[in-house]
């Protein structure tokens, strides 16, 4: 009996050792973006051997900010000595937004865009209105405004709108002094959105537009646009505007009229409308239903910006792509009604 017990105990011990060895060989599990688990083979079965560190670079990549993770695009240019030094910074800061855009639409279409949010006062209300009208829009966010408004950023994505970068800090002097300064701000915004949502932004809008006087003063337009385009990012100016950033000088009805009249007066059928959802833009919220009703009555659809949307680029200099510039209107745009709305 004792001999059989000894033999039986030995068999159990051997089975346990085999099981432990199998567990060590099976490696760790890592969650992929789609939520599936993938086995990482050879991730440290031999703690004291050189093979224990074989997967460390991959693990370290995952721990880096999104802008610092090596991408396929970066690996193709990392040895190119003709590129400026800043081209080798932020190896994960790449996109595929720049492609041949769709031809100009043969019917009127509007891309509603909102700058300077998110804000606790207005972004949620705008999203409610857009949901009510079953309409999608594009939000160019200032990421320093995200703190405390994280749920709004996730809601923008969840409800099918397009999320783009305006800036991390909306400070012209800090943005446009050099390509390095612009990239640093953009990377900070890119990383903050990715850390929060896993969403890799592809589009952006320059604070002040691409023809802003600060970028012109520093003569950095050509270099910044060339580098952002090389990285695959597309920028979007606008060719219609509700004039809601002019110090509250216009009534709700005037904002509505400005938007509808500038859309009607645009020489391009695909119209990008500039509005704002910052803290003080409550009148924009009030004007939005009237704008949407006016567009609906004219049968004009509203779409979110995608990487096939034909952008609007302001005319800055000879480097501006001619095909993206908004031509001069053939006739004078009808002036908005200046009368106060009747409640």
C-alpha positions, -999 to +999 in steps of 0.1 A: +000+000+000+027+024+010+046+017-023+014+024-043+009+057-024+045+068-032+041+060-069+007+077-070+021+108-053+050+109-078+026+107-107+006+137-094+038+157-089+049+150-124+016+161-138+017+194-119+052+201-132+041+195-168+011+218-162+032+246-148+056+244-177+028+246-202+014+277-185+048+294-186+051+286-224+016+299-232+026+335-224+006+366-215-027+378-229-030+413-244-063+430-254-065+442-289-085+472-300-115+450-310-115+435-275-101+401-285-072+385-265-040+375-283-014+352-269+022+366-267+044+336-272+078+334-255+071+362-231+093+352-203+093+314-196+130+315-189+133+343-164+171+343-164+178+340-201+182+365-229+149+353-244+130+368-215+134+403-231+125+394-266+090+409-264+100+439-243+102+464-273+067+455-283+054+460-248+073+492-244+057+505-277+023+499-263+032+519-232+043+549-252+020+578-261+003+572-295+024+599-312+056+581-301+047+546-312+066+536-344+043+535-375+048+519-409+050+554-424+078+564-400+098+532-407+098+541-444+114+575-438+135+570-407+168+568-427+160+596-451+187+622-444+170+648-467+142+654-443+144+680-415+150+668-380+114+674-369+103+648-394+118+621-372+100+633-341+066+618-332+070+585-352+033+576-345+019+609-357+006+598-391-027+595-408-042+585-442-066+614-445-048+630-474-059+612-505-076+622-537-109+637-524-143+632-541-151+655-570-172+685-563-207+676-554-233+681-581-258+691-554-256+713-524-243+696-493-233+711-460-206+701-435-216+716-401-184+722-380-180+734-344-147+749-331-133+755-296-152+729-276-160+708-258-179+730-233-202+719-205-227+746-214-231+741-252-216+709-266-241+686-250-270+708-261-257+709-297-254+671-297-290+669-284-302+690-313-282+671-339-297+639-326-332+653-327-327+662-364-308+630-372-278+651-384-241+645-382-214+671-377-177+676-372-161+689-340-127+706-340-117+703-303-093+722-280-080+694-259-072+715-228-110+719-226-115+681-223-109+678-186-143+674-170-159+670-204-146+635-212-181+621-216-188+646-243-158+635-264-169+599-262-204+609-271-192+627-302-176+595-314-204+572-302-231+592-320-213+591-354-199+626-356-163+633-367-137+644-341-109+665-353-081+686-337-082+724-334-053+726-309-042+715-275-038+751-264-055+778-285-026+802-282-015+816-315+019+827-303+028+793-290+014+775-321+029+792-351+064+802-341+080+771-357+071+737-371+085+722-339+061+742-318+031+733-339+040+696-339+044+696-301+009+711-296-007+688-322+010+657-307-003+667-272-038+670-285-035+637-305-023+618-275-049+631-252-078+621-275-062+587-281-056+580-244-092+589-237-110+571-266-086+550-286-096+572-316-068+583-340-076+618-353-071+624-390-083+660-397-076+694-382-083+730-385-058+758-378-069+782-351-077+814-370-077+795-403-047+788-425-044+824-435-041+837-399-018+867-395+004+851-368+014+822-391+020+847-419+041+869-396+063+840-387+063+827-423+057+792-411+027+783-433+045+765-460+067+744-437+038+735-413+014+726-441+041+706-459+050+686-428+014+679-418+005+669-453+036+646-455+023+629-423-011+624-440-032+649-421-058+671-439-068+706-428-102+722-433-109+759-436-144+770-443-165+788-470-195+798-449-198+812-414-226+821-389-205+849-375-209+837-339-173+846-329-179+884-333-183+894-297-220+887-294-229+915-318-256+895-336-289+882-326-300+845-329-319+854-360-290+871-376-267+841-369-293+819-386-295+842-416-258+846-419-254+808-420-281+802-445-272+831-468-235+822-469-243+786-477-266+798-505-240+822-518-211+798-518-198+791-553-191+755-543-218+730-537-200+713-509-200+739-482-181+738-449-200+759-423-180+774-393-197+776-359-185+774-323-194+754-292-173+772-266-186+782-232-201+815-243-218+804-275-253+799-262-268+818-291-252+793-315-272+766-297-304+787-301-297+794-338-289+758-347-325+745-350-333+774-374-303+766-395-312+729-397-348+737-405-337+761-433-315+735-448-341+708-445-367+730-462-343+734-491-335+697-493-298+703-484-282+673-465-257+677-437-227+653-436-198+648-413-163+654-427-145+622-438-112+616-455-130+618-489-145+653-482-131+679-505-114+704-482-116+742-484-082+759-482-079+796-479-057+813-505-024+821-487+003+820-514+014+801-544+017+769-523-020+767-517-036+740-538-057+758-564-084+731-566-093+735-529-096+773-528-131+787-526-136+808-558-150+843-556-188+843-556-204+851-589-228+875-573-231+894-540-244+873-511-278+885-498-273+904-466-289+889-435-320+904-420-308+927-392-342+929-375-345+914-340-364+881-340-399+882-326-404+858-298 
